[in-house]
Amino acid sequence: MAPLSDQALITLYLTTSDKQFFAQLYTRHRYRVYQVCLCFCEDPYEADDFTQEIFIRLTHKINRFSGTAQFTTWLTRVTTNYCIDQLRERQHQQTLFQRYADEMNRLESRTQEVEETTLQRMQEVIQQLSAQEREMLQIKYADRLTLKAIARKHQLTLSAVKMRIKRAKERARSLYSHLYTQAES
């Protein structure tokens, strides 16, 4: 018995929904579709994925084949369109990723600038504090001594240490606000 034509296989598939007819089309044209895909993506694994996806989609699109051209011509056009769409999507995704990466780099750079500026400003503020205020803030926040340890070291009560640190912080905030909040306005 002679093999059925593409048109006959399509007609039988559409009328009976018997997958064996579609399987014959797949077997007959898989390599051709794969080769077209490979020309576009140049990656055998991706070309194989594209081929599988095209035939999956073809099960839903085959009823659009009008028969005015050869099936191979129509299938090549479907394959080409699919590959172009995939490459456009990839390009779009790469563009989006590049924008994201550029924005993250810009934000990171800006964050570093802000941190450096803030650090520089804080150093300027600290230099304007009295020696006692600087020492209290230094041993509390840089040396990380506990309030009890600071009280023992300076022979002060716990409440006196708390008050001195509080006043030093308030003075630092006030200096910072006076120097930089007005400048930023």
C-alpha positions in Angstrom: 0.0 0.0 0.0 1.3 3.4 -1.0 2.0 5.9 1.8 -0.7 8.5 2.3 -0.1 12.1 1.1 0.3 14.9 3.6 -3.1 16.2 2.6 -4.7 12.8 3.2 -3.0 12.4 6.6 -4.2 15.9 7.6 -7.8 15.2 6.5 -7.8 11.8 8.3 -6.4 13.4 11.5 -8.9 16.2 11.4 -11.9 14.0 10.8 -11.0 11.1 13.1 -8.7 12.8 15.7 -6.6 9.6 15.5 -3.1 10.5 16.6 -1.5 7.9 14.4 -2.1 10.1 11.4 -0.5 13.1 13.1 2.4 10.8 14.2 3.0 9.9 10.5 3.2 13.7 9.7 5.6 14.1 12.6 7.8 11.3 11.5 7.8 12.5 7.9 8.6 16.2 8.7 10.4 16.2 12.0 13.9 16.4 10.6 13.0 19.2 8.2 11.5 21.3 11.0 14.6 20.5 13.2 16.9 21.7 10.4 15.1 25.0 10.0 15.1 25.5 13.8 18.8 24.7 13.9 19.5 27.4 11.3 17.9 29.9 13.6 19.1 29.0 17.0 22.4 27.2 16.2 22.0 25.0 19.3 21.0 21.4 18.7 19.2 21.1 22.1 17.3 24.3 21.6 16.4 23.3 18.0 15.1 20.0 19.4 13.0 21.9 22.0 11.7 24.2 19.3 10.8 21.3 17.1 8.8 19.6 19.8 7.0 22.9 20.6 6.1 23.5 17.0 4.6 20.0 16.6 2.6 20.5 19.8 1.3 23.8 18.5 0.6 22.2 15.2 -1.9 19.8 16.7 -4.0 23.0 17.3 -3.2 24.8 14.1 -3.3 22.1 11.5 -7.0 22.9 10.8 -5.8 26.3 9.5 -3.9 24.5 6.7 -6.0 25.4 3.6 -4.3 23.2 1.1 -3.6 26.0 -1.4 0.1 25.4 -1.0 2.1 22.3 -0.2 2.1 21.2 3.4 5.9 21.4 3.5 5.7 25.1 2.4 3.1 25.9 5.1 5.0 24.0 7.7 8.2 25.8 6.9 6.5 29.1 7.2 5.0 28.1 10.6 8.4 26.9 11.8 10.1 30.1 10.6 7.5 32.3 12.3 7.9 30.3 15.5 11.7 30.6 15.5 11.6 34.3 14.7 9.1 34.9 17.6 11.4 32.9 20.0 14.4 34.9 19.0 12.5 38.2 19.4 11.4 37.1 22.8 14.9 36.1 23.8 16.2 39.5 22.6 13.4 41.2 24.5 14.3 39.2 27.7 18.0 40.1 27.2 17.1 43.8 26.8 15.0 43.7 30.0 17.8 41.9 31.9 20.4 44.4 30.7 18.1 47.3 31.8 17.7 45.7 35.1 21.4 45.1 35.5 22.2 48.7 34.5 19.6 50.0 36.9 21.0 47.8 39.7 24.5 49.1 39.0 23.3 52.6 39.0 21.5 52.2 42.3 24.4 50.4 43.8 26.7 53.2 42.7 24.3 55.8 44.0 24.0 53.9 47.3 27.8 53.9 47.7 27.9 57.6 46.9 25.2 58.3 49.5 27.0 56.0 52.1 30.3 57.7 51.4 28.7 61.2 51.7 26.9 60.3 54.9 30.1 58.8 56.4 32.0 61.9 55.5 29.3 64.1 57.0 29.2 62.1 60.2 33.0 62.4 60.5 32.7 66.2 60.1 29.9 66.3 62.7 31.9 64.1 65.2 34.9 66.4 64.8 32.7 69.3 66.0 31.7 67.5 69.2 33.5 68.0 72.4 36.2 65.5 73.3 34.0 64.0 76.1 31.0 63.6 73.6 33.3 62.0 71.0 34.7 59.6 73.6 31.3 58.6 74.9 30.0 57.8 71.4 33.3 56.1 70.4 33.3 53.7 73.3 29.5 53.0 73.1 29.2 52.5 69.3 32.7 51.8 67.9 34.2 49.9 70.8 30.7 48.4 71.7 31.2 48.6 75.4 28.1 48.0 77.5 26.7 50.9 79.5 27.8 49.1 82.7 31.3 48.8 81.4 31.4 52.5 80.5 30.1 53.4 83.9 32.8 51.3 85.6 35.6 52.7 83.3 34.6 56.4 84.0 33.5 55.8 87.6 30.0 57.1 86.8 26.5 56.0 87.6 24.6 54.1 84.9 22.1 56.9 84.6 24.9 59.5 84.1 26.4 57.4 81.3 23.0 57.1 79.7 22.5 60.8 79.9 25.9 61.7 78.5 25.4 59.4 75.5 21.9 60.7 75.0 23.2 64.3 75.0 26.1 63.5 72.7 23.7 61.8 70.2 21.3 64.8 70.4 24.2 67.2 69.8 25.4 65.2 66.9 21.9 65.1 65.4 21.5 68.8 65.9 24.8 69.6 64.3 24.0 67.3 61.3 20.6 68.9 60.9 22.1 72.4 61.1 24.9 71.6 58.7 23.2 69.4 56.1 19.5 69.6 56.2 19.6 73.3 55.3 22.2 72.6 52.5 19.9 69.9 51.0 16.9 72.2 50.9 
